[in-house]
């Protein structure tokens, strides 16, 4: 159970609630103990009356009535405290589930992009949902039934020893056999549960990717092949679940067998000792039978609890695997570091740690607040990498990246990212209203601010054309909108934030030239005192920038203004002439 040791901090956090649950459990168990005692007393009195030891019938009736009332009262109070016990332990398990899911999610948010490139979304989702649910069963039902079982055994077996020591030894004799069997089965369950969870992650990943890429699947007509692949995974998952179920199915028959043996021993040994006069009261045998059967459910629960604990252990191990991953990007200072926007690259070389590809090679440039820098170049030349490094999505390798004269690593990470408005190349929108998607950049933005940002992004007219306007709810990943509309909503989201640094990663590629020109003119006014970096394949997006750099294979091969670069031979002039010709055609 070493992996489950991670949860000890939650037990400490909710220790008073758990302590209350233990006290309530003890009280409920004590009241349960009254029932067999009174049944035994009643049978003893009836036996004594029938034997003639007691002759007063009215006294016997009165005693039986009192016992019945005590039985009813004890049963009702036991039921009440059992209800309170469940409320205490199950509620705590829900609190722990809530805390653990939040902890896992927050940790996911801290992990670097490299982590998400190496791990699949379906597996991440399965660990925060299915695995955490398995762990909750350990914190809630497993813990509750374990405490109930231990308490019941201590109270009941102690009383049984007090009443008839020899008979008690015979009654509990099968339990060591049960313990050994449980241990053996638990090892198998732990191993097979891990495999089942791994298959579940594969199924979740496959279905998530299939639904996200359903348009591609339909376009290529590969529904049958996709279905076959799913059936293969489902078949494997079914077989592994059946293997697990076979082992789990051994528990309850084994429990009932051993409880049955205990009953036989109580009847035979108890009856023999009563006949021999070694047990004074006949009611003791009946009482012991009730106690043994009262222990049936707790003993049977041992198997169920063991199964839950082993499944939780396997799931917590999977959760711990990710929780133990240290974020590659660490916030090295808690002090506030206001950002002005003076960006400087000095002989910077960067290689992606996950692929080993060198994206930038000895790159140097600077851009000051109020200036606009445009970056052009072929696909794979390193343009987007520059923006990722400025946002500190990756840490720099060789060389230096400074902002406001300080190494980017020495800046408060939250302040750094709060100062930026980033529009990625692949615009991502959430399954929410258009208004809320724009407000993602500024949570408390007014409706007027949302509209103004949309106007500056040249998407206001499109939004107004929808039946519900800004309240239109988008499909997953913004599938309701066209490519150009998604890009413009993303631009509006960055603009409304009013950041000190604006980063645009080829975010006008799906926009027509007239709309592009309108957006660029609006950006010129908006970015008057801001640092703006525009990555683009289009010269039209770069020509008005204060500085332009041309990248090729991670190196700067040209830099200057539009006029200067057009005036000399090279990549920029050739690209400009080619795009000008395309526009004329």
GULO-665097 format. One line per field, with one value per residue (C-alpha): residue number from 1; x negated, y, z; residue in three letters. Coordinates in steps of 0.5 Angstrom, whole numbers, plus 500, padded with zeros to 3 digits. Each point is the difference from the previous one (the first is absolute). Layout:
num	[NUM, ...]
c1	[X, ...]
c2	[Y, ...]
c3	[Z, ...]
residuo	[ALA, ...]
This chain:
num	[1, 2, 3, 4, 5, 6, 7, 8, 9, 10, 11, 12, 13, 14, 15, 16, 17, 18, 19, 20, 21, 22, 23, 24, 25, 26, 27, 28, 29, 30, 31, 32, 33, 34, 35, 36, 37, 38, 39, 40, 41, 42, 43, 44, 45, 46, 47, 48, 49, 50, 51, 52, 53, 54, 55, 56, 57, 58, 59, 60, 61, 62, 63, 64, 65, 66, 67, 68, 69, 70, 71, 72, 73, 74, 75, 76, 77, 78, 79, 80, 81, 82, 83, 84, 85, 86, 87, 88, 89, 90, 91, 92, 93, 94, 95, 96, 97, 98, 99, 100, 101, 102, 103, 104, 105, 106, 107, 108, 109, 110, 111, 112, 113, 114, 115, 116, 117, 118, 119, 120, 121, 122, 123, 124, 125, 126, 127, 128, 129, 130, 131, 132, 133, 134, 135, 136, 137, 138, 139, 140, 141, 142, 143, 144, 145, 146, 147, 148, 149, 150, 151, 152, 153, 154, 155, 156, 157, 158, 159, 160, 161, 162, 163, 164, 165, 166, 167, 168, 169, 170, 171, 172, 173, 174, 175, 176, 177, 178, 179, 180, 181, 182, 183, 184, 185, 186, 187, 188, 189, 190, 191, 192, 193, 194, 195, 196, 197, 198, 199, 200, 201, 202, 203, 204, 205, 206, 207, 208, 209, 210, 211, 212, 213, 214, 215, 216, 217, 218, 219, 220, 221, 222, 223, 224, 225, 226, 227, 228, 229, 230, 231, 232, 233, 234, 235, 236, 237, 238, 239, 240, 241, 242, 243, 244, 245, 246, 247, 248, 249, 250, 251, 252, 253, 254, 255, 256, 257, 258, 259, 260, 261, 262, 263, 264, 265, 266, 267, 268, 269, 270, 271, 272, 273, 274, 275, 276, 277, 278, 279, 280, 281, 282, 283, 284, 285, 286, 287, 288, 289, 290, 291, 292, 293, 294, 295, 296, 297, 298, 299, 300, 301, 302, 303, 304, 305, 306, 307, 308, 309, 310, 311, 312, 313, 314, 315, 316, 317, 318, 319, 320, 321, 322, 323, 324, 325, 326, 327, 328, 329, 330, 331, 332, 333, 334, 335, 336, 337, 338, 339, 340, 341, 342, 343, 344, 345, 346, 347, 348, 349, 350, 351, 352, 353, 354, 355, 356, 357, 358, 359, 360, 361, 362, 363, 364, 365, 366, 367, 368, 369, 370, 371, 372, 373, 374, 375, 376, 377, 378, 379, 380, 381, 382, 383, 384, 385, 386, 387, 388, 389, 390, 391, 392, 393, 394, 395, 396, 397, 398, 399, 400, 401, 402, 403, 404, 405, 406, 407, 408, 409, 410, 411, 412, 413, 414, 415, 416, 417, 418, 419, 420, 421, 422, 423, 424, 425, 426, 427, 428, 429, 430, 431, 432, 433, 434, 435, 436, 437, 438, 439, 440, 441, 442, 443, 444, 445, 446, 447, 448, 449, 450, 451, 452, 453, 454, 455, 456, 457, 458, 459, 460, 461, 462, 463, 464, 465, 466, 467, 468, 469, 470, 471, 472, 473, 474, 475, 476, 477, 478, 479, 480, 481, 482, 483, 484, 485, 486, 487, 488, 489, 490, 491, 492, 493, 494, 495, 496, 497, 498, 499, 500, 501, 502, 503, 504, 505, 506, 507, 508, 509, 510, 511, 512, 513, 514, 515, 516, 517, 518, 519, 520, 521, 522, 523, 524, 525, 526, 527, 528, 529, 530, 531, 532, 533, 534, 535, 536, 537, 538, 539, 540, 541, 542, 543, 544, 545, 546, 547, 548, 549, 550, 551, 552, 553, 554, 555, 556, 557, 558, 559, 560, 561, 562, 563, 564, 565, 566, 567, 568, 569, 570, 571, 572, 573, 574, 575, 576, 577, 578, 579, 580, 581, 582, 583, 584, 585]
c1	[500, 494, 503, 506, 496, 500, 507, 498, 500, 508, 501, 496, 504, 507, 498, 505, 506, 496, 500, 507, 502, 496, 503, 507, 498, 498, 507, 504, 496, 501, 508, 499, 497, 507, 504, 497, 499, 507, 502, 496, 503, 507, 499, 496, 506, 505, 496, 500, 507, 501, 496, 504, 494, 504, 508, 502, 503, 502, 493, 497, 505, 498, 492, 501, 504, 495, 495, 504, 500, 492, 499, 505, 496, 493, 502, 503, 494, 495, 503, 500, 492, 499, 503, 496, 494, 501, 501, 494, 495, 503, 500, 493, 498, 504, 496, 493, 503, 501, 493, 496, 504, 498, 493, 499, 503, 496, 494, 502, 500, 493, 497, 496, 502, 495, 504, 506, 497, 498, 506, 507, 506, 504, 495, 500, 508, 500, 495, 504, 507, 500, 494, 502, 506, 497, 496, 506, 503, 494, 501, 507, 504, 493, 498, 507, 501, 493, 501, 507, 497, 494, 505, 505, 495, 497, 506, 504, 494, 498, 507, 500, 494, 503, 506, 497, 492, 500, 506, 497, 493, 504, 505, 494, 495, 502, 498, 492, 501, 505, 494, 495, 505, 501, 493, 499, 506, 498, 493, 504, 505, 495, 496, 506, 504, 493, 501, 508, 498, 495, 505, 505, 495, 499, 508, 501, 494, 502, 508, 498, 495, 505, 506, 495, 498, 507, 499, 494, 503, 506, 496, 496, 505, 496, 506, 500, 492, 501, 506, 496, 494, 505, 503, 493, 498, 507, 499, 493, 503, 506, 495, 496, 507, 502, 493, 501, 507, 498, 495, 505, 506, 496, 501, 507, 501, 493, 503, 507, 496, 496, 506, 504, 495, 500, 507, 499, 495, 504, 506, 496, 495, 505, 505, 495, 498, 507, 502, 494, 502, 493, 505, 505, 505, 503, 501, 493, 500, 505, 497, 493, 504, 502, 493, 497, 505, 500, 492, 502, 501, 494, 495, 503, 499, 493, 499, 504, 496, 493, 502, 502, 493, 496, 504, 499, 493, 499, 504, 496, 493, 502, 502, 494, 496, 502, 500, 493, 498, 497, 502, 495, 501, 500, 502, 493, 502, 506, 499, 504, 496, 504, 499, 499, 499, 492, 498, 493, 498, 492, 497, 505, 500, 506, 501, 507, 498, 506, 498, 492, 502, 496, 505, 496, 492, 497, 506, 499, 505, 503, 507, 502, 507, 504, 496, 503, 496, 502, 497, 500, 497, 502, 503, 496, 495, 501, 505, 505, 495, 498, 507, 500, 493, 503, 506, 495, 504, 493, 493, 495, 493, 494, 500, 504, 507, 502, 506, 499, 493, 501, 499, 507, 499, 499, 507, 506, 503, 507, 499, 496, 506, 505, 497, 501, 505, 499, 503, 498, 499, 506, 506, 503, 507, 504, 506, 504, 503, 496, 501, 496, 495, 498, 500, 495, 495, 504, 505, 503, 501, 506, 504, 498, 493, 501, 504, 494, 495, 504, 500, 493, 499, 505, 505, 505, 505, 499, 502, 506, 502, 501, 507, 498, 494, 495, 504, 499, 497, 494, 499, 494, 494, 504, 502, 506, 496, 496, 492, 500, 505, 497, 493, 504, 503, 493, 498, 505, 499, 493, 501, 506, 494, 496, 494, 493, 497, 504, 498, 504, 498, 502, 507, 502, 499, 507, 503, 501, 495, 505, 502, 492, 499, 506, 497, 493, 502, 504, 494, 496, 504, 501, 492, 498, 496, 500, 495, 503, 497, 503, 498, 503, 499, 503, 496, 506, 500, 493, 499, 502, 496, 494, 496, 500, 496, 499, 499, 497, 498, 500, 496, 501, 498, 503, 502, 503, 506, 504, 497, 493, 502, 503, 495, 495, 499, 502, 506, 504, 500, 502, 505, 503, 500, 503, 506, 501, 501, 505, 504, 500, 502]
c2	[500, 505, 503, 502, 503, 506, 501, 501, 507, 500, 496, 505, 505, 497, 497, 503, 497, 493, 500, 502, 494, 495, 502, 500, 493, 497, 503, 496, 494, 500, 501, 494, 496, 501, 496, 493, 501, 501, 494, 496, 502, 499, 493, 498, 503, 496, 494, 500, 501, 494, 496, 503, 504, 506, 499, 507, 501, 507, 502, 496, 504, 507, 498, 498, 507, 504, 496, 501, 508, 500, 496, 505, 506, 497, 498, 507, 504, 495, 502, 507, 500, 496, 505, 506, 495, 500, 507, 502, 495, 501, 507, 500, 496, 505, 506, 496, 498, 508, 501, 495, 502, 507, 498, 496, 505, 506, 496, 498, 508, 501, 494, 503, 499, 494, 496, 501, 498, 493, 498, 500, 503, 494, 497, 507, 500, 493, 501, 506, 497, 492, 500, 505, 497, 493, 504, 503, 493, 499, 506, 499, 493, 496, 504, 500, 493, 499, 504, 496, 493, 502, 503, 494, 495, 503, 501, 494, 495, 503, 499, 493, 498, 503, 495, 494, 500, 493, 501, 506, 497, 495, 505, 505, 494, 501, 507, 499, 496, 505, 505, 496, 499, 508, 501, 496, 502, 508, 499, 497, 506, 505, 498, 499, 507, 503, 497, 501, 508, 500, 497, 505, 506, 497, 500, 507, 503, 496, 502, 507, 501, 497, 505, 505, 498, 498, 504, 497, 493, 502, 503, 494, 495, 496, 499, 492, 500, 505, 496, 493, 504, 502, 493, 497, 505, 498, 493, 500, 504, 495, 495, 503, 502, 493, 498, 504, 498, 493, 502, 504, 495, 495, 505, 499, 493, 499, 504, 497, 493, 502, 503, 494, 496, 505, 499, 492, 500, 505, 495, 494, 502, 505, 494, 495, 505, 502, 492, 499, 506, 504, 506, 502, 503, 497, 508, 500, 496, 504, 506, 497, 498, 507, 503, 496, 502, 507, 499, 497, 507, 503, 494, 500, 507, 499, 497, 506, 505, 496, 500, 508, 501, 497, 503, 507, 498, 499, 506, 504, 498, 502, 507, 501, 498, 507, 504, 498, 503, 507, 506, 501, 508, 502, 507, 502, 506, 502, 507, 505, 502, 505, 499, 506, 495, 502, 493, 498, 493, 500, 494, 495, 493, 495, 493, 497, 495, 495, 499, 503, 504, 507, 505, 507, 500, 506, 505, 507, 506, 505, 504, 505, 503, 503, 496, 495, 494, 496, 493, 496, 494, 493, 495, 497, 506, 501, 506, 497, 498, 507, 501, 494, 502, 507, 497, 495, 494, 498, 502, 502, 496, 504, 507, 505, 503, 506, 504, 507, 498, 494, 493, 497, 495, 505, 503, 498, 495, 502, 508, 498, 496, 505, 505, 497, 499, 494, 497, 493, 498, 495, 504, 496, 502, 497, 497, 506, 507, 504, 506, 495, 498, 507, 502, 494, 505, 505, 496, 507, 503, 504, 499, 506, 498, 493, 504, 505, 494, 496, 506, 501, 493, 501, 495, 504, 500, 492, 499, 505, 496, 494, 498, 501, 505, 500, 495, 495, 493, 497, 493, 496, 504, 506, 495, 504, 506, 500, 500, 508, 501, 496, 504, 506, 498, 498, 507, 503, 496, 503, 507, 500, 498, 507, 497, 503, 495, 497, 494, 498, 493, 500, 501, 504, 494, 498, 507, 504, 506, 505, 498, 499, 507, 502, 496, 503, 507, 499, 497, 505, 505, 495, 498, 507, 499, 493, 495, 496, 494, 497, 494, 499, 497, 506, 506, 504, 498, 502, 506, 506, 497, 504, 494, 494, 494, 494, 493, 494, 493, 504, 506, 507, 501, 507, 506, 507, 504, 498, 505, 498, 493, 501, 504, 494, 493, 494, 496, 506, 503, 494, 498, 507, 500, 493, 502, 507, 496, 495, 506, 503, 494]
c3	[500, 499, 495, 504, 505, 496, 502, 507, 500, 499, 506, 504, 497, 501, 507, 504, 495, 500, 508, 500, 495, 505, 506, 496, 498, 507, 502, 495, 501, 507, 499, 495, 505, 505, 495, 500, 508, 501, 495, 504, 506, 498, 497, 507, 504, 495, 501, 508, 500, 496, 504, 506, 503, 500, 501, 500, 493, 501, 502, 494, 495, 503, 500, 492, 499, 503, 496, 493, 502, 501, 494, 496, 503, 499, 493, 498, 504, 496, 494, 501, 502, 494, 496, 503, 499, 493, 499, 504, 496, 493, 500, 502, 494, 496, 503, 498, 493, 499, 503, 496, 493, 502, 501, 494, 496, 503, 499, 492, 499, 503, 495, 494, 493, 499, 505, 496, 494, 503, 503, 497, 502, 501, 505, 504, 500, 503, 506, 502, 500, 500, 504, 505, 501, 502, 505, 503, 501, 504, 504, 501, 500, 501, 506, 503, 499, 503, 506, 501, 499, 505, 505, 500, 500, 506, 504, 498, 501, 506, 503, 497, 504, 506, 499, 497, 499, 497, 496, 497, 498, 496, 497, 497, 498, 493, 500, 499, 494, 497, 501, 497, 494, 500, 499, 494, 497, 501, 496, 494, 501, 500, 494, 496, 502, 497, 494, 499, 502, 494, 495, 503, 498, 493, 499, 503, 495, 494, 501, 501, 494, 496, 502, 499, 493, 498, 494, 497, 502, 496, 494, 499, 501, 505, 505, 499, 502, 505, 503, 499, 504, 506, 500, 501, 506, 503, 499, 504, 505, 501, 501, 505, 504, 499, 503, 506, 501, 501, 505, 504, 499, 505, 506, 502, 499, 504, 505, 500, 501, 506, 503, 499, 503, 506, 501, 500, 505, 505, 499, 501, 505, 504, 500, 503, 505, 502, 501, 504, 504, 498, 498, 505, 495, 494, 498, 499, 494, 497, 501, 497, 494, 499, 502, 495, 494, 503, 498, 493, 497, 503, 498, 493, 499, 502, 493, 497, 503, 498, 493, 501, 503, 495, 494, 504, 501, 492, 499, 505, 497, 493, 503, 504, 493, 497, 507, 501, 493, 502, 495, 495, 501, 507, 503, 503, 504, 504, 500, 495, 494, 495, 493, 495, 494, 498, 497, 498, 497, 501, 496, 502, 497, 502, 499, 502, 506, 497, 493, 500, 494, 500, 499, 501, 499, 502, 500, 502, 499, 505, 500, 504, 503, 495, 494, 496, 497, 495, 499, 493, 497, 498, 504, 505, 500, 507, 500, 505, 505, 501, 503, 504, 503, 502, 503, 504, 497, 500, 503, 496, 499, 498, 499, 504, 500, 503, 502, 503, 501, 504, 498, 499, 505, 505, 499, 504, 495, 502, 498, 494, 497, 503, 496, 493, 495, 496, 494, 498, 492, 502, 503, 506, 502, 506, 500, 502, 498, 495, 506, 505, 495, 499, 507, 501, 499, 506, 504, 503, 493, 499, 494, 497, 500, 497, 494, 499, 500, 495, 496, 500, 498, 494, 503, 503, 493, 500, 507, 499, 494, 505, 503, 507, 499, 505, 504, 494, 503, 496, 499, 503, 498, 497, 494, 499, 497, 494, 500, 499, 505, 505, 499, 501, 506, 503, 498, 504, 506, 500, 498, 506, 505, 498, 502, 499, 495, 494, 497, 493, 497, 493, 503, 493, 495, 500, 499, 493, 498, 501, 507, 502, 498, 505, 505, 499, 500, 507, 503, 498, 505, 505, 500, 501, 506, 500, 498, 494, 496, 494, 497, 493, 493, 497, 498, 501, 507, 501, 496, 505, 506, 502, 500, 496, 501, 495, 502, 497, 503, 507, 498, 498, 493, 499, 504, 499, 498, 495, 495, 501, 499, 494, 497, 501, 497, 504, 503, 502, 493, 497, 505, 499, 492, 500, 505, 496, 493, 504, 502, 493, 497]
residuo	[UNK, UNK, UNK, UNK, UNK, UNK, UNK, UNK, UNK, UNK, UNK, UNK, UNK, UNK, UNK, UNK, UNK, UNK, UNK, UNK, UNK, UNK, UNK, UNK, UNK, UNK, UNK, UNK, UNK, UNK, UNK, UNK, UNK, UNK, UNK, UNK, UNK, UNK, UNK, UNK, UNK, UNK, UNK, UNK, UNK, UNK, UNK, UNK, UNK, UNK, UNK, UNK, UNK, UNK, UNK, UNK, UNK, UNK, UNK, UNK, UNK, UNK, UNK, UNK, UNK, UNK, UNK, UNK, UNK, UNK, UNK, UNK, UNK, UNK, UNK, UNK, UNK, UNK, UNK, UNK, UNK, UNK, UNK, UNK, UNK, UNK, UNK, UNK, UNK, UNK, UNK, UNK, UNK, UNK, UNK, UNK, UNK, UNK, UNK, UNK, UNK, UNK, UNK, UNK, UNK, UNK, UNK, UNK, UNK, UNK, UNK, UNK, UNK, UNK, UNK, UNK, UNK, UNK, UNK, UNK, UNK, UNK, UNK, UNK, UNK, UNK, UNK, UNK, UNK, UNK, UNK, UNK, UNK, UNK, UNK, UNK, UNK, UNK, UNK, UNK, UNK, UNK, UNK, UNK, UNK, UNK, UNK, UNK, UNK, UNK, UNK, UNK, UNK, UNK, UNK, UNK, UNK, UNK, UNK, UNK, UNK, UNK, UNK, UNK, UNK, UNK, UNK, UNK, UNK, UNK, UNK, UNK, UNK, UNK, UNK, UNK, UNK, UNK, UNK, UNK, UNK, UNK, UNK, UNK, UNK, UNK, UNK, UNK, UNK, UNK, UNK, UNK, UNK, UNK, UNK, UNK, UNK, UNK, UNK, UNK, UNK, UNK, UNK, UNK, UNK, UNK, UNK, UNK, UNK, UNK, UNK, UNK, UNK, UNK, UNK, UNK, UNK, UNK, UNK, UNK, UNK, UNK, UNK, UNK, UNK, UNK, UNK, UNK, UNK, UNK, UNK, UNK, UNK, UNK, UNK, UNK, UNK, UNK, UNK, UNK, UNK, UNK, UNK, UNK, UNK, UNK, UNK, UNK, UNK, UNK, UNK, UNK, UNK, UNK, UNK, UNK, UNK, UNK, UNK, UNK, UNK, UNK, UNK, UNK, UNK, UNK, UNK, UNK, UNK, UNK, UNK, UNK, UNK, UNK, UNK, UNK, UNK, UNK, UNK, UNK, UNK, UNK, UNK, UNK, UNK, UNK, UNK, UNK, UNK, UNK, UNK, UNK, UNK, UNK, UNK, UNK, UNK, UNK, UNK, UNK, UNK, UNK, UNK, UNK, UNK, UNK, UNK, UNK, UNK, UNK, UNK, UNK, UNK, UNK, UNK, UNK, UNK, UNK, UNK, UNK, UNK, UNK, UNK, UNK, UNK, UNK, UNK, UNK, UNK, UNK, UNK, UNK, UNK, UNK, UNK, UNK, UNK, UNK, UNK, UNK, UNK, UNK, UNK, UNK, UNK, UNK, UNK, UNK, UNK, UNK, UNK, UNK, UNK, UNK, UNK, UNK, UNK, UNK, UNK, UNK, UNK, UNK, UNK, UNK, UNK, UNK, UNK, UNK, UNK, UNK, UNK, UNK, UNK, UNK, UNK, UNK, UNK, UNK, UNK, UNK, UNK, UNK, UNK, UNK, UNK, UNK, UNK, UNK, UNK, UNK, UNK, UNK, UNK, UNK, UNK, UNK, UNK, UNK, UNK, UNK, UNK, UNK, UNK, UNK, UNK, UNK, UNK, UNK, UNK, UNK, UNK, UNK, UNK, UNK, UNK, UNK, UNK, UNK, UNK, UNK, UNK, UNK, UNK, UNK, UNK, UNK, UNK, UNK, UNK, UNK, UNK, UNK, UNK, UNK, UNK, UNK, UNK, UNK, UNK, UNK, UNK, UNK, UNK, UNK, UNK, UNK, UNK, UNK, UNK, UNK, UNK, UNK, UNK, UNK, UNK, UNK, UNK, UNK, UNK, UNK, UNK, UNK, UNK, UNK, UNK, UNK, UNK, UNK, UNK, UNK, UNK, UNK, UNK, UNK, UNK, UNK, UNK, UNK, UNK, UNK, UNK, UNK, UNK, UNK, UNK, UNK, UNK, UNK, UNK, UNK, UNK, UNK, UNK, UNK, UNK, UNK, UNK, UNK, UNK, UNK, UNK, UNK, UNK, UNK, UNK, UNK, UNK, UNK, UNK, UNK, UNK, UNK, UNK, UNK, UNK, UNK, UNK, UNK, UNK, UNK, UNK, UNK, UNK, UNK, UNK, UNK, UNK, UNK, UNK, UNK, UNK, UNK, UNK, UNK, UNK, UNK, UNK, UNK, UNK, UNK, UNK, UNK, UNK, UNK, UNK, UNK, UNK, UNK, UNK, UNK, UNK, UNK, UNK, UNK, UNK, UNK, UNK, UNK, UNK, UNK, UNK, UNK, UNK, UNK, UNK, UNK, UNK, UNK, UNK, UNK, UNK, UNK, UNK, UNK, UNK, UNK, UNK, UNK, UNK, UNK, UNK, UNK, UNK, UNK, UNK]
